[in-house]
Amino acid sequence: MRFLFLATKYSIAADDPYMTDDLAGGLMARGHEVDVLLLDWDAPTEGTVSVESGRHGERVIVVSPHAVRGLGRLLFRASKFFLSSQAAARAMKRHIKPGEHDALIAWTPALTVAAPLRRAIRTGISRRILIIFDFFPMSHREAGMIRSPFVYRIAKWLEDRLYRTFTAFIANLPGNADYLRRHYPVPPGADVSWSPIWADISAPVVRSRAVTRARFGLPPDRPIALFGGQLCEGRGIEQMLEAARIGEAAGAPSLYLFVGEGRLRPMIEQAAAQCRAVRLLPAVKRADYLSIAAACDIGLVATVQDFTSWAFPTKTIDYLRVGIPVVTAVESGSDYPELLRPYGISENVASGDAAAMQAAVERLAATDVDLRSATRRCLVEIFDLDRAVTAVLAAAAREG
């Protein structure tokens, strides 16, 4: 089977894999072919197109975003969605022949690839799979990233129209598959399934704990709780900062370390200036980040309280790969902590309860138990790429 990926994030660098290119590699390892139309959403808005070779040998058509500048943030964002999608469709027309592909895979938000998706329908790709990482625009509104009711209504109407064009959906948790059916239009006869997130689950090669801590200016013997990733809304960062303040006031030893970039970086910088239990590092290369994670004692995962769908934080896999336990604070009723619970590698607290998070961090920091065998078993049984590949092939087996 030959797949066309419509992606807004895809890595062609050998040392910086992402979930989308891992999935392409998994499909190719099973004997399938993959082409990628990459609308590189985070690249500068330069309007360029190039054809590259991915790290598995797949063809990757890279399209940089288009947008109108100088007329305000709202017009910039709206024009980026529309103009970039149109540019991707033009690149698709130029580089991809009709009838080349048996199935298409896209990721949410579908709106980012609306034009190439519609072209794929016109050219006869009858099997179209949407993999749901989050529910745009509902989760974006709940996280505070979309504040205008008018913008939300337009975005939801457009996203709903695109959902009606898919023949299969793969959510990241069982509860999110139910959420999809309740809040989005699922075409009659479309498959709805779920598969956990996936990634490279091999044990990374990392520097020694002492060397890494010295290199990044971290205390040599203080317990460290790590949050690594985008420093933005919806990540529960406020809860983590409050937990750090509670810990410092109580004389607890743990340090809360944040690694990354994002809109909330100034807030964390201010907290670090006022609280010695908070430390901030900029985004680092992948290998350095894994060494930092291995030099920490606990991984932190949190989301905002008012989400109606359930997040599945990808950073979980990195924490488990380096063998550290996880403190989770996610939406009430989420399936996510239940996947980790049987392995004894996590503590779950209520989303928004900073005192409970601080107490869980200190309990895990004081526990002298090697969890590497348990984290490894969890990775193999839950997060192995092969599970996701099987789910995609099952979804692609149904003709739309």
Secondary structure, DSSP 8 states (H G I E B T S, - for coil): -EEEEEES-----TTS--HHHHHHHHHHHTT-EEEEEEE-TTS-S---EEEEE-TTS-EEEEE------SS-HHHHHHHHHHHHHHHHHHHHHHH--TT--SEEEEES-GGGGHHHHHHHHHTT--EEEEE-SS-TTHHHHHTTS---HHHHHHHHHHHHHHHTT-SEEEESSHHHHHHHHHHS---TT-EEEE-------S------HHHHHHHTT--SSS-EEEEES--STTS-HHHHHHHHHHHHHTT---EEEEE--STTHHHHHHHHHH-TTEEEE----HHHHHHHHHTSSEEEEE--TT-SS----THHHHHHHTT--EEEEE-TT-SHHHHHGGGT-EEEEETT-HHHHHHHHHHHHT-----HHHHHHHIIIII-HHHHHHHHHHHHTS--
